[in-house]
C-alpha cells in the first residue's frame, strides 16, 4: 500500500491509516549524508508497513526545521512556522479520505512544529498522532547529532553512504552545557565539523539492533494509539514484568 503507486479508486470507501515519514535535509558531519534523518524515518515507516500492509505508506517529507544547522552548506530549513503550516494542511487534506494520520519524525528540530500542528488537527476533529524515531538501547549512547547512534543506523541501512574515513568526534560535552551557545550561533558555534558526539564504535550490527528497538517502540505506541491531549504525541504503553 504505497500511496504514490496507488490509484484514487483503490482508496474509495476504504478506511486507512496514512503513515508519513518526516525528515530533514541538513548537515550530519563530514561522514553522513544530508538525508540521514529522512532515511531513518523512512526505514521505520517501511518496517511498520511490512508488518501491517494495510497501512498506506506516503512519500517522505524531506524538509524540516533545521535552522541550527544553517552554518553548513547543504542544509535546507523551511523553519518551524512553515513546517507547522505544511503539516496542518497535509493533515486537513489527507484526513478527507484517510481515517487516521501517523507522522513519524526523524529530526529533533521538528518536534515543536509537530506538536503544534498535530494538536491543531486533533482539535479540529482529525485523528492524527506523531512519534519520534528513537529508542534507547543499553550500551549505545544516544548522542545529539551525527555521533555513534546515527552512524550505526546509517551503517546498517545504507553502508555505502557512510564515509567512515571522514568520521571524527565533534563536540562531546553534554547538551545542557552547550545549548546556550547553540541557540546563539547554531551548531557551527560549538562544533566546526557539525558533529555533536563521537561516531567511534559505530557498526552496522549496532544499527540493526537500534532499528529493531525503534520499530518495536513505535509499533507498540501505534497499536495502543493514545495521543497526548496536549501535543498529539503517542504515548508508549507501560512495560510489564
NORTABEL-V303001 format. One record per backbone hydrogen bond with DSSP energy under -0.5 kcal/mol. NH is the residue of the N-H (numbers start at 1). CO is the residue of the C=O. E is the energy in kcal/mol with one decimal. If there is no record, write none. Layout:
nh = [NH:NH]
co = [CO:CO]
e = [E:E]
This chain:
nh = [3:3:5:6:6:10:11:12:14:18:18:19:19:20:20:21:21:22:23:23:25:26:26:28:28:31:32:36:38:39:40:41:42:43:44:45:46:47:48:49:50:51:52:55:56:57:57:58:58:61:62:64:66:69:70:72:75:76:78:79:82:83:84:85:86:87:88:89:90:91:92:93:94:95:96:97:98:99:100:101:102:103:104:104:105:105:106:110:111:114:115:116:117:118:119:120:121:122:123:124:125:126:128:129:130:131:133:134:140:141:143:145:148:151:152:153:154:155:156:157:158:161:162:163:163:164:166:167:167:170:171:172:177:178:178:179:182:183:184:185:186:187:189:190:191:194:196:197:202:207:208:209:210:211:212:213:214:215:216:217:218:219:220:221:222:223:224:225:228:232:234:235]
co = [1:57:2:2:3:7:8:9:11:16:100:17:56:18:102:19:58:104:21:61:76:24:34:29:32:28:28:33:24:35:36:37:38:39:40:41:42:43:44:45:46:47:48:52:17:1:55:19:56:21:60:76:64:66:67:69:72:25:64:64:78:79:80:81:82:83:84:85:86:87:88:89:90:91:93:94:94:16:16:127:18:129:20:102:103:131:22:107:108:110:111:112:113:114:115:116:117:118:119:120:122:121:126:101:232:103:105:132:137:139:141:196:198:147:148:149:150:151:152:153:154:158:159:31:161:162:163:163:164:197:195:170:174:174:175:175:178:179:180:181:182:68:186:187:187:191:145:195:199:203:204:205:206:207:208:209:210:211:212:213:214:215:216:217:218:219:220:221:233:228:130:226]
e = [-0.6:-2.1:-1.7:-0.8:-1.0:-1.1:-1.6:-0.8:-1.2:-0.5:-2.6:-0.5:-2.9:-0.5:-2.9:-0.5:-0.5:-3.6:-0.6:-3.1:-0.6:-0.6:-2.0:-0.7:-0.6:-0.5:-1.0:-1.5:-0.7:-2.4:-2.2:-2.2:-2.4:-2.1:-2.2:-2.3:-2.5:-2.1:-2.1:-2.2:-2.5:-1.8:-1.8:-2.2:-2.8:-2.7:-0.7:-2.7:-0.7:-2.8:-0.8:-0.6:-1.0:-2.1:-1.5:-1.7:-1.4:-2.9:-2.4:-0.9:-0.5:-2.2:-2.6:-2.3:-2.6:-2.6:-2.4:-2.6:-2.6:-2.6:-2.6:-2.1:-3.1:-2.4:-1.5:-1.6:-2.6:-1.6:-1.6:-2.3:-3.1:-2.4:-2.4:-0.5:-0.6:-2.7:-2.8:-1.9:-1.6:-2.6:-2.8:-2.3:-2.6:-2.8:-1.9:-1.7:-2.4:-2.6:-2.1:-1.7:-1.6:-2.6:-1.6:-2.0:-1.6:-1.8:-3.0:-1.6:-2.2:-0.6:-1.5:-2.1:-0.9:-2.1:-2.5:-1.9:-2.4:-2.2:-1.6:-2.7:-2.9:-2.2:-1.4:-2.7:-0.6:-1.4:-2.0:-0.6:-1.0:-2.7:-2.3:-0.5:-1.5:-0.6:-1.4:-1.5:-2.3:-2.5:-1.5:-2.5:-3.0:-2.9:-1.2:-1.7:-2.3:-1.5:-2.9:-0.6:-2.0:-2.0:-2.1:-2.0:-2.4:-2.8:-2.4:-2.0:-2.6:-2.8:-2.3:-2.2:-2.7:-3.0:-2.1:-1.8:-2.6:-2.4:-1.7:-2.5:-2.7:-2.3:-2.6:-1.7]
